[in-house]
Amino acid sequence: MPSPRLVALVTILMLAASGSATMSQDELDLLRRLESLIAERDCDGLVAFLRRNPSLMAGDDALARELQGFMANALSGNLDCFAAIAAVESSGESDGIY
């Protein structure tokens, strides 16, 4: 599952980009797609998206570092994309937030 920090970073970037004239439409579209994949908890889709857009993981900014960590965990098998769903199901709750 993508980390809460990654979710927060993408949300902050989307808010900042919405009022910015310096971000191109292509960059904004990439952020929107990234946000959508994270919100949907689509780990396989996020891995595929990052493979098609490796520039998002380049550099040493906060977003790049979080995406690098996500990708490293996903590729090593240390990422359980369904951990939140399994935790809710095992507790017997049916109205969990996914």
Secondary structure, DSSP 8 states (H G I E B T S, - for coil): ---HHHHHHHHHHHHHHHT-SSS-HHHHHHHHHHHHHHHTT-HHHHHHHHHH-GGGG-SSSHHHHHHHHHHHHHHHT---TTHHHHHHHHHT-SS---
